Amino acid sequence: MNKPIRMALTKGRLEKDTVGLLEKLGFDCTAVREKGRKLILPVPDANIEVVLAKANDVITYVEHGVCDMGVVGKDTIMEMRGKFYELVDLGFGRCKFALATKKGYDFYSGYGIKTIATKYPNVARSFFEKKGMDTEIIKIEGSVELAPLLELADGIVDIVETGTTLKENGLEVIEDVAPISARLIANTVSLKMRQAEIERLIELIEENL
Amino acid sequence: MRNYDLITPEGTKDLLFGECIIRRNIENSLMELFKSRGYSEIITPGLEFFDVFNLNSRYFPQVNLYKLTDSKGRLLVMRPDSTMPIARVVATRLREAELPLKFCYDQPVYLTEPALKGRSDEIVQTGIELIGSQQKMADLEVISTAVDSLRSFGMEFSLEIGHIGIFKELVGRLEATPKEKEDIRKLIENKNFPALNDFLDTFGTSSVTNALKKLPALFGGIEVFDKAEELMPDDNIKRLLEELKDIYNDISEICGGEAPITVDLGLVNKTDYYTGLIIKGYLQGHGEEVLSGGRYDKLISEFGYDVPAIGFAVNVNGIEKAIMKNGVFPAEKQIDAIVYAEEGCEVAALKAAQELREQGLVVENALFDDLDSVREYAREKKIARVVVIDSESKEEE
């Protein structure tokens, strides 16, 4: 048999959803379900080897071709960018990037340059660049909601799922930036060198979405 | 202040021993191959004026160039590419030269890559440019040279061709702003099917949008041409497809099934000055293309001399990585003999060593104070002969 196709999965929710999808396709994912501390796990009847990694690392491994394919959120793709093929919208892991401010704050008023706190500086920068708006972007690592509350920033660009955290902290979404969902990506050379196998897998996945 | 005197800049590295041998072997074998097909070497400066790369088409984003200034304050860049400097030379010093011109080159290019991504900012490119011929034979000549180059590394490879003209014709028939066209190009380049479909739907449904939607999926073997043929809206585009198919068939015949030749109509890279045929080469197990090129019929005219051209470059660093991954490390040259001089006999020893070299041996001069150390060194380095030069001159095995 051929060398297995290495597929990097974003640890956590996307990993569970992807394993669910692979099982729906009829593949035996017992090894992945009972992984313990292992990071590389076989899905033998699909000739796939699952690699568990953090979202950013999924892209890095796929870009370098040490993993042939990957499952990663559109949020990470938008922030990291990079050279790979973005083949399928898997439909799960849905949420959105949104611009939020303190409730009732008139974000677009006045001449002053606005300050934006975010974990996703590239996403925030390109959003405001498209509007032709000069903004000051501050990178925050933890709960971004704090920044406007502490008056470090006028607004935040962040992932919003239900909006509960925003609401409880007196913030509200004033504009959607982009929708997010999980994507199936592939290394540019792998897709060419292993076209038949990868296309068969994609066909199966698309039939079962 | 921090000193950086013990490290090299991000994206660069020192090569030692086997690494140097691998690099030089790749460069030498490629250059020999090119020269055996009648290409002459060209060397262009490592520094160029920024303006050379700042033509109307701006193939290289300013942010990715290494910039510096000369003593008059003019903006210079470290060469990010060899094709554009060669185009400059052709459009100036070689304007009156008889065509076609065939050049090969072997020199590093410099581009800033994002930090901490494991990429090199300094890449050695070894390649060819064939200037002044638009014939199909020129395309075949360059592609078959590309196949020979890929074959020379002794690894499983595949060669891919495409035609940027097909995309350009299609998108030209769409009523879209340049910005929108660029967005479509990006989505096709990334084979981002979901977003491409959504975006093209905003232009309504036509044979053109339908063909553009399918473009990134049109890759693989000969069957691609049949699929594409049905999709192409008019004869102009069908003719380009026919040209590409002709080339595909000829190259497949030349390769005789030894390596897969594939086609991808979704090859639409941005930094390309390419106008027609596109060539890419891949090695099994290496995540990035190792060979890249194509036809650039309009580039030299941006320097004021309208002449067609085609060429490709091999990414030597990429080949190096692939070879090292396979674990074949070439050995250093085996030393045949070492010559040790007793005190006062240094001149005689140097002469004796030279005589041995003239017989074709690889000979070292011993740099130790005593003969025991020399013998120890010879044992370790597996040097078969130890030659001792003293006042009577004797030799040991």
Interface residues (C-beta under 8 A of the other chain):
Chain A: T60 E63 H64 G65 V66 K83 F84 Y85 E86 L87 V88 D89 A186 N187 T188 V189 S190 L191 K192 M193 Q195
Chain B: K117 G118 S158 E160 N190 K191 N192 F193 P194 A195 F219 G220 T262 D264 Y282 Q284 G285 H286 G287 E288 E289
